[in-house]
Amino acid sequence: MIARRRTLCGALAALTLCITTMESPRGFSLLANKWPNGTVTMHLQLGSGSGTLIDGSTNWNQVATNALATWNTHVDLVKFSAANDSTVSRGDGTGTNNVFFDSALYGRAFGNNTLAIATSWYNTASNNKIEGDVVFNNTKSWNSYRGNLRSGTNDLYRVALHEFGHLLGLDHPDENGQNVSAQMNSIIGNLDALASDDIAGARSLYGAGVTSNISFPPRNEPNDFYTQLIGVYQNELRAAQVTTYVDPEGVVIWLTEYARYRVGLCDHSTAQTRVFSAIDNTGVYGVCALTPSGTISFPPRNEGLDFMNALQVKYRDGLRRGAGSSYVNSEGAVVWVLEYLRYRLNGCGHGDATTKVFMQIRGQGIQPVCR
Amino acid sequence: MFRRLSLLTTLCLLAAAGVARSTTVIPPSFEALVSSANTIFVGEVMNVRAEWDTTPSGRAIITLVTFRVEEVWKGNLGAVTQLEFLGGEIGEIGMKVEGMPVFRLGQRDVLFVSNEVRTVSPLVGFMHGRMRVERDTVSGVDRVRTFDGRALGSVVQIGPQRAAPSLASITPMRLSDLASAVRARAAAARQR
């Protein structure tokens, strides 16, 4: 219990520190040019002849799409868009962004030791990128897998992460006097995902740094609501206990954080990534955009439940938490905590919001918000 | 103590071992650098010029770098030679091949030039076939750094066992020692 509190306190301390300063010591290294804000369409032309790969991907474009999506969850001002199986012509200096396998780069030999090459076109006056291509050497052996590097086959996913990082505008930290763990380091290794330094670099270029314009209730109030909710489930609904890996405090704080990103217009995947980043102490983000005025809408139940299920796995496998028990199952936690927050963010005080949620639980229907 | 330091050094080297990326390139070993190179020379950059290159798949920018040849360690070269690298800047348009070496007037380098024609980079191992020469301002001795400016302590550090940044404080090897190692390796290869 002490260890749990310590981890949570550590995460909260990091959260508080980062929200306060929104700056971290710079470790990443940047190239001179970047994309103007907007969508960068990547024409994925890697073909579908991979068969099922080690990580379960069924084609190369899917692997590249996953790598692009991974970067997307960390940036706000620019988003990659994957055009799968695109048939646009491949060419350099054409203004289209091609990703494909070939034995040469537009007719020029790779050289024996080259696995992949990223090229960028840019305007020298504005330093804005205007084209970016990635060509993978098809004379090499490829697969897609997580974990340590395997002998005899190259992991397309981590190479794609690296090359797309270059397209975003990231350079090699280790070639610029830094000694950090990063996918953008010049030497490929056993790191199979983005590291906090990679993410910090990308966010320095494309993070909106938007501070939420929505005030969430102080933490003690949703905690108090959840304590009462447990009592209702135990004493009124006579619910059976279910196994959970997330303690009540964790349920409340991380569902609240998830809600904060969602009302800040982050999509489900981005919100989940950002919450987990806070849990891992690998970075705390602003929201994706300011919340429009008017009634604040909340994410659909299935997405909240998907987040809660992922949180259970995170606590069990990532934080190595043991199994506990709760009268409130994951679905109940998601539905009612988000309902409580919906009332709170729409003008209701703690007492009113709690009462309205419990009225719903007792079958009295959805209650009006307070504005 | 020495054993512990050796172990630490080995672990550091192993941790750094892998595939270099920029452009993702497998760093060639010293033996591969020498054997794959058609010519190996020490040169000083005399001129850098970019121009358009029209290809069947579009257009590209290439940069032509002219070197005054100081010493030839392998192969045959005249007093001046020119290498062609993909990428460069012309007016307001730039084309960057990530990881491509960038040369500036007056720089001195050791260059391991591949025998392949029409390549993205004419160097063996893309960027790894460039080593920078710097003159020790106190002793006047020429010393060698890798393409990205790390001190090259010995030829053993070339390849997957590249020195980590934390080891950058080692004294770079002498240019003359590298020349001896290259010539010895080239001679050994000829005798096989």
Interface residues (C-beta under 8 A of the other chain):
Chain A: L31 N33 S89 R90 G91 D92 G93 T94 L105 Y106 G107 R108 A109 F110 G111 N112 N113 T114 L115 A116 I117 A118 T119 S120 W121 Y122 N123 T124 A125 L149 N154 V159 H162 E163 H166 H172 D174 E175 G177 Q178 N179 N185 S186 I187 I188 G189
Chain B: A15 A16 A17 G18 V19 A20 R21 S22 T23 T24 V25 I26 P27 P28 S36 T55 P56 S57 G58 R59 A60 I61 L86 G87 E89 G91 E92 I93 G94 M95 K96 V97 E98 G99 S114 E116 V117 R118 T119 V120 S121 L123 V124 G125 F126 H128 D148 G149 R162 A164 P165 S166 A168
